[in-house]
Amino acid sequence: MTDWTEQLRTDAAFARHVLMEQGSVAPMFVFHCPYYTRVMGAEWSTVREKRLIQRIVALHAAAEDAEAISFVSEAWVSSPRQGPDESDAAYLRRVESMTPSEDPERHEVLITTVVYREGGKVLPLLQVEDIVRDHDGSPVSTHIRRDEGVSFEGLLAELLSPRKLTMAERTQAKKLLDSIIKMSGVKFTSQIIHPEGNA
């Protein structure tokens, strides 16, 4: 049985390596399947593209009988503070209308999350690290955040089935996946990195 906590550590170490070597980490999904591991890189610039990628990820996971999905990416997080003269309603409106990237007090982070299937449930693991950059903008280190105010695993958990699918369900998912990829025009890369016998 896979130790998914250890897998989270492994994925986080890989993400840090990519960050230090390349200066950034593009969004990447990792499908942990019974006989191989597949990596899918995907970037989106609109809400429509993001939703299509999420649908493609869910169908990939279903078609390939994934037991878990990992996700790594850079992101902005923010925890806007309520002003001393700001009403609760005004504060809530401000927070809901502002994306993390628009917050002047935002933090750049490295996200690593794993959701896995166990006992008929999808369970999440998450690690968030603040990225430290030098004056030139090059990453020099990361520090694990200890707060619980950042959560990215909820949506990812919705992309994995809590039960093992039948072969008929997997075949149907594969057909739908092929159709969506053909029609969508969304760009992504996908490759098996640990084939059967080498995982």
Residue frames as a rotation matrix with the C-alpha (Angstrom) as fourth column:
MET 1
0.578 0.816 0.000 0.00
0.816 -0.578 0.000 0.00
0.000 0.000 -1.000 0.00
THR 2
-0.085 -0.624 0.777 1.32
0.585 -0.662 -0.468 3.43
0.806 0.415 0.421 -0.96
ASP 3
-0.108 -0.042 -0.993 2.33
0.891 -0.447 -0.079 5.85
-0.440 -0.894 0.085 1.79
TRP 4
0.410 0.370 0.834 0.67
0.801 -0.583 -0.135 8.97
0.436 0.724 -0.535 0.41
THR 5
0.938 -0.174 -0.300 2.25
0.057 -0.777 0.627 11.23
-0.342 -0.605 -0.719 3.04
GLU 6
-0.021 -0.989 0.147 5.64
0.300 0.134 0.945 10.13
-0.954 0.064 0.293 1.76
GLN 7
-0.063 0.078 0.995 4.40
0.997 0.043 0.060 10.69
-0.038 0.996 -0.080 -1.80
LEU 8
0.910 0.403 0.099 3.48
0.399 -0.915 0.054 14.26
0.113 -0.010 -0.994 -0.84
ARG 9
0.546 -0.784 -0.294 7.03
-0.076 -0.396 0.915 14.81
-0.834 -0.477 -0.276 0.45
THR 10
-0.264 -0.648 0.714 8.48
0.664 0.415 0.622 13.34
-0.700 0.638 0.321 -2.76
ASP 11
0.287 0.470 0.835 6.29
0.932 -0.339 -0.130 15.52
0.222 0.815 -0.535 -4.97
ALA 12
0.974 0.057 -0.218 7.13
0.135 -0.922 0.363 18.62
-0.180 -0.383 -0.906 -2.90
ALA 13
0.162 -0.986 -0.041 10.86
0.124 -0.020 0.992 17.88
-0.979 -0.166 0.119 -3.22
PHE 14
-0.243 -0.173 0.955 10.45
0.932 0.230 0.279 17.53
-0.268 0.958 0.105 -7.00
ALA 15
0.696 0.586 0.415 8.55
0.672 -0.736 -0.088 20.83
0.254 0.339 -0.906 -7.17
ARG 16
0.777 -0.482 -0.405 11.30
-0.050 -0.688 0.724 22.60
-0.627 -0.542 -0.559 -5.19
HIS 17
-0.182 -0.876 0.446 13.94
0.491 0.312 0.813 21.15
-0.852 0.367 0.373 -7.52
VAL 18
0.039 0.282 0.959 12.08
0.989 -0.149 0.004 22.43
0.144 0.948 -0.284 -10.59
LEU 19
0.933 0.352 -0.074 11.63
0.360 -0.910 0.208 25.85
0.005 -0.220 -0.975 -8.94
MET 20
0.487 -0.816 -0.311 15.34
-0.056 -0.385 0.921 26.21
-0.871 -0.431 -0.234 -8.15
GLU 21
-0.351 -0.653 0.671 16.47
0.610 0.385 0.693 24.91
-0.711 0.653 0.263 -11.55
GLN 22
-0.340 0.307 0.889 14.00
0.904 -0.153 0.399 26.78
0.259 0.939 -0.226 -13.75
GLY 23
-0.991 -0.100 0.092 12.93
0.068 -0.952 -0.300 29.73
0.117 -0.291 0.950 -11.60
SER 24
-0.324 0.941 0.096 9.24
-0.942 -0.310 -0.129 28.81
-0.092 -0.132 0.987 -11.77
VAL 25
-0.890 0.158 0.429 6.89
0.113 0.985 -0.128 25.83
-0.443 -0.066 -0.894 -11.61
ALA 26
-0.618 0.712 -0.334 4.12
-0.673 -0.260 0.692 25.49
0.406 0.652 0.640 -14.18
PRO 27
0.145 0.750 0.645 0.92
-0.910 0.357 -0.211 23.72
-0.388 -0.557 0.734 -13.08
MET 28
-0.549 -0.403 -0.732 1.43
-0.640 0.766 0.059 19.97
0.537 0.501 -0.679 -13.22
PHE 29
0.502 0.723 0.475 -0.86
-0.860 0.475 0.186 17.03
-0.091 -0.502 0.860 -12.44
VAL 30
-0.698 -0.677 -0.232 0.52
-0.681 0.728 -0.079 13.58
0.223 0.103 -0.969 -11.59
PHE 31
0.474 0.871 -0.126 -1.74
-0.821 0.489 0.296 10.54
0.319 -0.036 0.947 -11.96
HIS 32
-0.612 -0.625 0.485 -0.76
-0.766 0.621 -0.166 7.63
-0.197 -0.473 -0.859 -9.72
CYS 33
0.391 0.739 -0.549 -2.15
-0.866 0.498 0.054 4.59
0.313 0.455 0.834 -11.52
PRO 34
0.862 0.020 0.506 -1.83
-0.309 0.813 0.494 0.91
-0.401 -0.583 0.707 -10.56
TYR 35
0.630 -0.601 0.492 0.89
0.681 0.732 0.023 0.15
-0.374 0.320 0.870 -13.13
TYR 36
-0.242 -0.731 0.639 2.43
0.879 -0.443 -0.175 3.49
0.411 0.519 0.749 -14.04
THR 37
0.018 0.187 -0.982 2.67
0.584 -0.799 -0.142 7.18
-0.812 -0.571 -0.124 -13.19
ARG 38
0.038 0.069 0.997 1.59
0.946 -0.323 -0.014 9.81
0.321 0.944 -0.077 -15.72
VAL 39
-0.454 -0.215 -0.865 2.52
0.511 -0.858 -0.056 13.51
-0.730 -0.467 0.499 -15.61
MET 40
0.167 0.543 0.823 0.34
0.955 -0.295 0.001 16.11
0.243 0.786 -0.568 -17.29
GLY 41
-0.724 -0.409 -0.556 1.45
0.509 -0.860 -0.032 19.70
-0.465 -0.306 0.831 -17.61
ALA 42
-0.029 0.783 0.621 -1.31
0.921 -0.220 0.321 22.21
0.388 0.581 -0.715 -18.26
GLU 43
-0.848 -0.178 -0.499 -1.65
0.369 -0.874 -0.316 25.96
-0.380 -0.452 0.807 -18.08
TRP 44
0.052 0.908 0.416 -4.78
0.987 -0.110 0.117 28.05
0.152 0.404 -0.902 -18.42
SER 45
-0.925 -0.368 0.090 -5.41
0.360 -0.928 -0.095 31.75
0.118 -0.056 0.991 -18.89
THR 46
-0.477 0.835 0.275 -9.20
-0.664 -0.548 0.509 31.87
0.576 0.060 0.815 -18.68
VAL 47
-0.312 0.479 0.820 -11.88
-0.767 0.382 -0.515 30.36
-0.560 -0.791 0.248 -16.44
ARG 48
0.714 0.599 -0.363 -13.17
-0.691 0.520 -0.502 28.39
-0.112 0.609 0.785 -19.45
GLU 49
0.165 -0.744 -0.648 -9.73
-0.514 0.496 -0.700 26.84
0.842 0.448 -0.301 -20.05
LYS 50
-0.673 -0.408 0.617 -9.37
-0.729 0.221 -0.648 26.05
0.129 -0.886 -0.446 -16.35
ARG 51
0.132 0.823 0.553 -12.71
-0.771 0.436 -0.465 24.22
-0.623 -0.364 0.692 -16.31
LEU 52
0.746 0.086 -0.661 -11.77
-0.582 0.566 -0.583 22.27
0.324 0.820 0.472 -19.42
ILE 53
-0.313 -0.928 -0.200 -8.46
-0.573 0.353 -0.740 21.24
0.757 -0.117 -0.642 -17.87
GLN 54
-0.524 0.180 0.832 -10.29
-0.787 0.272 -0.554 20.12
-0.326 -0.945 -0.001 -14.72
ARG 55
0.607 0.795 0.029 -12.67
-0.691 0.545 -0.475 18.03
-0.393 0.268 0.880 -16.82
ILE 56
0.476 -0.522 -0.708 -9.75
-0.520 0.482 -0.705 16.51
0.709 0.704 -0.043 -18.73
VAL 57
-0.594 -0.715 0.368 -7.95
-0.701 0.237 -0.672 15.71
0.394 -0.657 -0.642 -15.46
ALA 58
-0.123 0.637 0.761 -11.06
-0.792 0.399 -0.462 14.02
-0.598 -0.660 0.456 -14.02
LEU 59
0.830 0.471 -0.300 -11.54
-0.550 0.596 -0.585 11.94
-0.097 0.650 0.754 -17.17
HIS 60
0.034 -0.901 -0.433 -7.84
-0.604 0.327 -0.727 10.99
0.797 0.286 -0.533 -17.30
ALA 61
-0.628 -0.270 0.730 -8.06
-0.777 0.282 -0.563 9.82
-0.053 -0.921 -0.387 -13.70
ALA 62
0.286 0.838 0.465 -11.20
-0.685 0.518 -0.512 7.80
-0.670 -0.172 0.722 -14.44
ALA 63
0.790 0.055 -0.610 -9.96
-0.566 0.446 -0.693 6.30
0.234 0.894 0.383 -17.71
GLU 64
0.005 -0.919 -0.394 -6.61
-0.405 0.358 -0.841 5.28
0.914 0.164 -0.371 -16.25
ASP 65
0.630 0.359 -0.689 -7.91
0.371 0.640 0.673 4.00
0.682 -0.679 0.270 -12.91
ALA 66
-0.303 -0.789 0.535 -5.85
-0.144 -0.516 -0.844 6.52
0.942 -0.333 0.042 -10.92
GLU 67
0.126 0.244 -0.962 -5.61
0.862 0.453 0.228 5.82
0.491 -0.858 -0.153 -7.20
ALA 68
0.252 -0.125 -0.960 -4.39
0.647 -0.716 0.263 9.34
-0.720 -0.687 -0.100 -6.48
ILE 69
0.537 -0.155 0.829 -3.73
0.639 -0.568 -0.520 12.68
0.551 0.809 -0.206 -8.15
SER 70
-0.063 -0.601 -0.797 -0.93
0.816 -0.491 0.305 15.04
-0.574 -0.631 0.522 -7.19
PHE 71
0.706 0.219 0.673 -0.84
0.586 -0.714 -0.383 18.68
0.396 0.665 -0.633 -8.20
VAL 72
-0.067 -0.742 -0.667 2.08
0.819 -0.422 0.388 21.11
-0.569 -0.521 0.636 -8.00
SER 73
0.303 0.142 0.942 2.14
0.746 -0.651 -0.142 24.77
0.593 0.746 -0.303 -8.98
GLU 74
-0.902 -0.399 -0.163 3.14
0.426 -0.765 -0.483 28.24
0.068 -0.505 0.860 -7.97
ALA 75
0.139 0.970 0.201 0.30
0.807 -0.228 0.545 30.42
0.574 0.087 -0.814 -6.72
TRP 76
-0.674 -0.178 0.717 -0.52
-0.221 -0.878 -0.425 33.65
0.705 -0.445 0.552 -4.94
VAL 77
-0.016 0.699 -0.715 -2.21
0.871 0.361 0.333 33.49
0.491 -0.617 -0.615 -1.56
SER 78
-0.643 -0.158 0.749 -3.48
-0.130 -0.942 -0.310 36.33
0.755 -0.297 0.585 0.55
SER 79
-0.164 0.591 -0.790 -5.15
0.959 0.283 0.012 36.91
0.230 -0.756 -0.613 3.88
PRO 80
-0.328 0.042 0.944 -6.50
0.171 -0.980 0.103 40.47
0.929 0.196 0.314 3.66
ARG 81
-0.758 0.032 -0.652 -6.87
0.651 -0.032 -0.758 42.15
-0.045 -0.999 0.004 7.03
GLN 82
0.308 0.927 0.213 -10.04
0.871 -0.365 0.330 43.94
0.383 0.084 -0.920 7.98
GLY 83
-0.466 -0.461 0.755 -9.56
0.236 -0.887 -0.396 47.69
0.853 -0.007 0.522 8.34
PRO 84
-0.904 0.045 -0.425 -10.24
0.421 -0.078 -0.904 49.26
-0.074 -0.996 0.051 11.75
ASP 85
-0.554 0.731 -0.398 -13.17
-0.461 -0.667 -0.585 51.27
-0.694 -0.141 0.706 10.36
GLU 86
-0.682 0.254 -0.686 -14.32
-0.615 0.308 0.726 48.63
0.395 0.917 -0.054 7.85
SER 87
0.156 0.825 0.542 -17.65
-0.937 0.298 -0.183 46.92
-0.313 -0.480 0.820 8.50
ASP 88
-0.316 -0.211 0.925 -17.90
-0.126 0.976 0.179 43.14
-0.940 -0.060 -0.335 8.30
ALA 89
0.618 0.654 0.436 -20.08
0.380 0.237 -0.894 43.47
-0.688 0.718 -0.102 5.17
ALA 90
0.829 -0.357 -0.431 -17.63
-0.548 -0.673 -0.497 45.84
-0.112 0.648 -0.753 3.46
TYR 91
-0.178 -0.929 0.325 -14.68
-0.807 0.327 0.491 43.62
-0.563 -0.175 -0.808 4.35
LEU 92
-0.080 0.233 0.969 -16.46
0.203 0.956 -0.213 40.56
-0.976 0.179 -0.124 2.95
ARG 93
0.902 0.431 0.024 -17.31
0.137 -0.233 -0.963 42.39
-0.409 0.872 -0.269 -0.29
ARG 94
0.501 -0.791 -0.353 -13.70
-0.852 -0.522 -0.040 43.51
-0.153 0.320 -0.935 -0.69
VAL 95
-0.347 -0.662 0.664 -12.28
-0.545 0.719 0.431 40.05
-0.763 -0.212 -0.610 -0.08
GLU 96
0.151 0.504 0.850 -14.74
0.382 0.764 -0.521 38.37
-0.912 0.403 -0.077 -2.46
SER 97
0.961 0.262 -0.091 -14.06
0.037 -0.446 -0.894 40.87
-0.275 0.856 -0.438 -5.25
MET 98
0.418 -0.889 -0.184 -10.26
-0.906 -0.424 -0.008 40.62
-0.071 0.170 -0.983 -5.07
THR 99
0.837 -0.261 -0.481 -8.14
0.083 0.930 -0.359 37.75
0.541 0.261 0.800 -6.37
PRO 100
0.723 -0.608 -0.327 -5.03
0.519 0.166 0.839 36.84
-0.456 -0.776 0.435 -4.35
SER 101
-0.112 -0.832 0.543 -2.80
0.993 -0.112 0.034 38.25
0.033 0.543 0.839 -7.10
GLU 102
0.169 0.266 0.949 -4.43
0.379 -0.906 0.186 41.68
0.910 0.329 -0.254 -6.63
ASP 103
0.941 0.172 -0.292 -3.70
0.326 -0.214 0.921 41.85
0.096 -0.961 -0.258 -2.91
PRO 104
0.527 -0.789 0.315 -0.69
-0.519 -0.593 -0.616 44.11
0.673 0.161 -0.722 -2.18
GLU 105
0.020 -0.500 0.866 0.13
-0.976 0.178 0.125 41.85
-0.217 -0.848 -0.484 0.79
ARG 106
0.882 0.357 -0.306 -0.01
-0.440 0.857 -0.269 38.64
0.166 0.372 0.913 -1.22
HIS 107
0.061 -0.855 0.515 2.52
-0.642 0.361 0.677 35.84
-0.764 -0.372 -0.527 -0.79
GLU 108
0.215 -0.096 -0.972 4.04
-0.873 0.428 -0.235 33.74
0.439 0.899 0.008 -3.56
VAL 109
0.106 -0.094 0.990 3.83
-0.726 0.673 0.142 30.08
-0.679 -0.734 0.003 -2.66
LEU 110
-0.657 -0.262 -0.707 4.62
-0.635 0.698 0.331 26.64
0.407 0.667 -0.624 -3.97
ILE 111
0.215 0.847 0.486 1.62
-0.941 0.312 -0.128 24.32
-0.260 -0.430 0.864 -3.69
THR 112
-0.770 -0.272 -0.577 1.90
-0.429 0.891 0.152 20.54
0.473 0.364 -0.802 -3.47
THR 113
-0.117 0.786 0.608 -1.24
-0.908 0.163 -0.386 18.53
-0.402 -0.597 0.694 -2.88
VAL 114
-0.911 -0.066 -0.406 -2.18
-0.228 0.902 0.366 14.88
0.343 0.426 -0.837 -3.14
VAL 115
0.022 0.911 0.413 -5.68
-0.967 0.123 -0.221 13.44
-0.252 -0.395 0.884 -3.06
TYR 116
-0.838 -0.372 -0.399 -6.02
-0.454 0.881 0.133 9.69
0.302 0.293 -0.907 -2.78
ARG 117
0.206 0.945 -0.256 -8.74
-0.682 0.326 0.655 7.07
0.702 0.039 0.711 -2.65
GLU 118
-0.861 -0.434 -0.264 -9.09
-0.120 0.679 -0.724 5.01
0.493 -0.592 -0.637 0.53
GLY 119
-0.831 0.525 -0.183 -12.04
0.440 0.420 -0.794 3.30
-0.340 -0.740 -0.580 2.18
GLY 120
-0.030 0.881 0.473 -14.60
0.996 -0.016 0.092 4.73
0.089 0.473 -0.876 -0.22
LYS 121
0.789 0.225 -0.571 -13.44
0.339 -0.935 0.101 8.29
-0.512 -0.273 -0.814 0.39
VAL 122
0.383 -0.715 0.585 -11.12
0.577 -0.310 -0.756 10.78
0.721 0.627 0.294 -1.28
LEU 123
0.719 -0.207 -0.664 -8.64
0.607 -0.278 0.744 12.08
-0.338 -0.938 -0.074 1.29
PRO 124
0.803 -0.376 0.463 -6.44
0.092 -0.689 -0.719 15.18
0.589 0.620 -0.518 0.88
LEU 125
0.324 -0.773 -0.545 -2.89
0.829 -0.046 0.558 16.05
-0.456 -0.633 0.626 1.84
LEU 126
0.833 0.034 0.553 -1.47
0.344 -0.814 -0.469 19.54
0.434 0.580 -0.689 1.35
GLN 127
0.086 -0.807 -0.584 1.84
0.855 -0.241 0.460 21.35
-0.512 -0.539 0.669 1.70
VAL 128
0.855 0.169 0.491 2.26
0.398 -0.820 -0.411 25.06
0.333 0.547 -0.768 1.04
GLU 129
0.078 -0.915 -0.396 5.69
0.932 -0.073 0.354 26.72
-0.353 -0.397 0.847 0.98
ASP 130
0.841 0.065 -0.538 6.47
-0.025 -0.987 -0.159 30.43
-0.541 0.147 -0.828 0.85
ILE 131
0.516 -0.675 0.527 8.93
0.827 0.233 -0.511 31.18
0.222 0.700 0.679 -1.95
VAL 132
0.556 -0.462 -0.691 11.89
0.153 -0.760 0.632 33.41
-0.817 -0.457 -0.352 -1.10
ARG 133
0.665 -0.331 0.669 13.50
0.710 0.006 -0.704 35.22
0.229 0.944 0.239 -4.03
ASP 134
-0.270 -0.823 -0.500 16.61
0.832 -0.461 0.308 37.40
-0.484 -0.333 0.809 -4.23
HIS 135
-0.145 0.179 -0.973 16.74
-0.072 -0.983 -0.170 40.96
-0.987 0.045 0.155 -5.57
ASP 136
-0.814 -0.218 -0.538 16.95
-0.536 -0.074 0.841 39.63
-0.223 0.973 -0.057 -9.13
GLY 137
0.163 0.978 -0.133 13.81
-0.984 0.152 -0.088 37.54
-0.066 0.145 0.987 -8.69
SER 138
-0.234 -0.303 -0.924 15.59
-0.429 0.885 -0.182 34.20
0.872 0.354 -0.337 -8.61
PRO 139
0.825 0.562 0.055 14.27
-0.312 0.373 0.874 31.68
0.470 -0.738 0.483 -6.05
VAL 140
-0.242 -0.954 0.178 16.74
-0.682 0.037 -0.730 30.99
0.690 -0.298 -0.660 -3.24
SER 141
-0.998 -0.046 -0.049 14.69
0.001 0.718 -0.697 28.96
0.067 -0.695 -0.716 -0.76
THR 142
-0.090 0.996 0.021 11.23
-0.204 -0.039 0.978 27.95
0.975 0.084 0.206 0.42
HIS 143
-0.938 -0.107 0.329 9.69
-0.339 0.085 -0.937 27.78
0.072 -0.991 -0.116 3.88
ILE 144
-0.565 0.765 -0.309 6.77
0.595 0.637 0.490 25.54
0.572 0.093 -0.815 4.78
ARG 145
-0.429 0.549 0.717 3.74
-0.588 -0.773 0.240 27.54
0.686 -0.318 0.654 5.91
ARG 146
-0.961 0.051 -0.272 2.34
0.236 0.669 -0.705 26.41
0.146 -0.742 -0.655 9.24
ASP 147
-0.614 0.788 -0.042 -0.98
-0.608 -0.506 -0.612 28.20
-0.504 -0.350 0.790 9.00
GLU 148
-0.615 0.493 0.615 -4.15
0.525 0.838 -0.147 26.42
-0.588 0.233 -0.775 8.01
GLY 149
0.023 0.691 -0.723 -5.60
-0.126 -0.715 -0.688 29.32
-0.992 0.107 0.070 6.03
VAL 150
-0.350 -0.195 -0.916 -4.66
-0.913 -0.147 0.380 27.95
-0.209 0.970 -0.127 2.61
SER 151
-0.138 0.375 0.917 -6.70
-0.061 0.920 -0.386 25.20
-0.989 -0.109 -0.105 1.00
PHE 152
-0.322 -0.015 -0.947 -6.40
-0.926 -0.203 0.318 23.91
-0.197 0.979 0.051 -2.56
GLU 153
-0.963 -0.218 0.158 -7.23
-0.196 0.970 0.143 20.26
-0.184 0.107 -0.977 -2.09
GLY 154
-0.267 0.947 0.178 -11.04
-0.176 0.134 -0.975 20.57
-0.947 -0.292 0.131 -2.12
LEU 155
0.444 0.437 -0.782 -11.45
-0.805 -0.189 -0.563 21.06
-0.394 0.879 0.267 -5.85
LEU 156
-0.450 -0.692 -0.564 -8.79
-0.848 0.530 0.026 18.46
0.281 0.490 -0.825 -6.64
ALA 157
-0.797 0.187 0.574 -10.67
-0.225 0.791 -0.570 15.93
-0.560 -0.583 -0.588 -4.49
GLU 158
0.240 0.965 -0.102 -13.68
-0.417 0.008 -0.909 16.36
-0.876 0.261 0.405 -6.78
LEU 159
0.216 -0.239 -0.947 -11.59
-0.976 -0.014 -0.219 15.16
0.039 0.971 -0.236 -9.73
LEU 160
-0.799 -0.530 -0.284 -10.99
-0.494 0.848 -0.193 11.67
0.343 -0.014 -0.939 -8.30
SER 161
0.210 0.904 -0.372 -13.64
-0.424 0.427 0.799 8.98
0.881 -0.010 0.473 -7.91
PRO 162
-0.015 -0.186 0.982 -14.03
-0.999 0.048 -0.007 7.71
-0.046 -0.981 -0.186 -4.32
ARG 163
0.467 0.177 0.867 -14.49
-0.254 0.965 -0.060 4.17
-0.847 -0.192 0.495 -5.68
LYS 164
-0.706 -0.692 0.154 -12.67
-0.129 0.339 0.932 2.04
-0.697 0.638 -0.328 -8.22
LEU 165
0.038 0.746 -0.664 -14.50
-0.884 -0.285 -0.371 2.28
-0.466 0.601 0.649 -11.55
THR 166
0.459 0.194 0.867 -15.61
0.153 0.944 -0.293 -0.67
-0.875 0.267 0.403 -13.65
MET 167
-0.600 -0.689 0.407 -13.97
0.487 0.089 0.869 -1.39
-0.635 0.719 0.283 -16.99
ALA 168
0.006 0.691 0.723 -17.14
0.983 -0.136 0.122 -0.20
0.183 0.710 -0.680 -18.77
GLU 169
0.853 0.291 -0.434 -17.03
0.421 -0.875 0.240 3.11
-0.309 -0.387 -0.868 -16.85
ARG 170
0.021 -0.938 -0.347 -13.36
0.115 -0.342 0.932 3.55
-0.993 -0.060 0.101 -17.64
THR 171
-0.543 -0.156 0.825 -13.98
0.792 0.231 0.565 2.88
-0.278 0.960 -0.002 -21.35
GLN 172
0.486 0.804 0.342 -16.78
0.855 -0.519 0.004 5.45
0.181 0.290 -0.940 -21.38
ALA 173
0.693 -0.311 -0.651 -14.51
0.178 -0.801 0.571 7.99
-0.699 -0.511 -0.500 -19.66
LYS 174
-0.394 -0.899 0.190 -11.79
0.376 0.030 0.926 7.36
-0.839 0.436 0.326 -22.28
LYS 175
-0.220 0.393 0.893 -14.23
0.970 -0.011 0.243 7.98
0.105 0.920 -0.378 -25.15
LEU 176
0.820 0.566 -0.084 -15.44
0.572 -0.803 0.167 11.21
0.027 -0.185 -0.982 -23.56
LEU 177
0.344 -0.801 -0.489 -11.85
0.197 -0.448 0.872 12.28
-0.918 -0.396 0.004 -22.85
ASP 178
-0.530 -0.562 0.635 -10.85
0.702 0.130 0.700 11.76
-0.476 0.817 0.326 -26.50
SER 179
0.194 0.713 0.673 -13.84
0.929 -0.354 0.108 13.83
0.316 0.605 -0.731 -27.66
ILE 180
0.887 0.153 -0.436 -13.15
0.353 -0.833 0.426 16.72
-0.299 -0.531 -0.793 -25.30
ILE 181
-0.035 -0.978 -0.204 -9.46
0.294 -0.205 0.933 16.84
-0.955 -0.027 0.295 -26.20
LYS 182
-0.472 -0.116 0.874 -10.31
0.869 0.105 0.483 16.85
-0.148 0.988 0.052 -29.91
MET 183
0.324 0.769 0.551 -12.91
0.822 -0.517 0.237 19.61
0.467 0.376 -0.800 -29.59
SER 184
0.721 0.113 -0.684 -11.40
0.608 -0.576 0.546 21.84
-0.333 -0.809 -0.484 -26.89
GLY 185
0.594 -0.588 0.549 -8.13
0.281 -0.487 -0.827 23.00
0.754 0.646 -0.124 -28.38
VAL 186
0.871 -0.309 0.382 -6.67
-0.484 -0.406 0.775 23.29
-0.084 -0.860 -0.503 -24.86
LYS 187
0.321 -0.847 -0.424 -2.93
-0.372 0.298 -0.879 22.66
0.871 0.440 -0.219 -24.86
PHE 188
0.620 -0.248 0.744 -1.33
-0.717 0.204 0.666 20.26
-0.317 -0.947 -0.051 -22.42
THR 189
-0.165 -0.710 -0.684 1.47
-0.740 0.548 -0.391 17.70
0.653 0.442 -0.616 -22.38
SER 190
0.634 0.403 0.660 1.15
-0.735 0.580 0.352 14.21
-0.241 -0.708 0.664 -20.98
GLN 191
0.090 -0.613 -0.785 3.61
-0.595 0.599 -0.536 11.39
0.799 0.515 -0.310 -20.60
ILE 192
0.960 0.136 -0.244 4.18
0.074 0.720 0.690 8.24
0.270 -0.680 0.682 -18.59
ILE 193
0.326 -0.883 0.337 7.26
-0.824 -0.440 -0.358 8.65
0.464 -0.161 -0.871 -16.39
HIS 194
-0.581 -0.465 0.668 7.23
-0.721 0.675 -0.158 5.31
-0.378 -0.573 -0.727 -14.55
PRO 195
-0.057 0.588 -0.807 5.98
-0.798 0.459 0.391 2.49
0.600 0.666 0.443 -16.78
GLU 196
0.879 0.460 0.126 4.83
-0.453 0.721 0.524 -0.86
0.151 -0.518 0.842 -15.45
GLY 197
0.704 -0.627 -0.334 7.63
0.631 0.768 -0.113 -2.61
0.327 -0.131 0.936 -13.63
ASN 198
-0.348 -0.898 0.268 9.50
0.672 -0.439 -0.597 0.65
0.653 -0.028 0.757 -12.90
ALA 199
0.353 0.574 0.739 7.12
-0.096 -0.763 0.639 2.55
0.931 -0.297 -0.214 -10.63
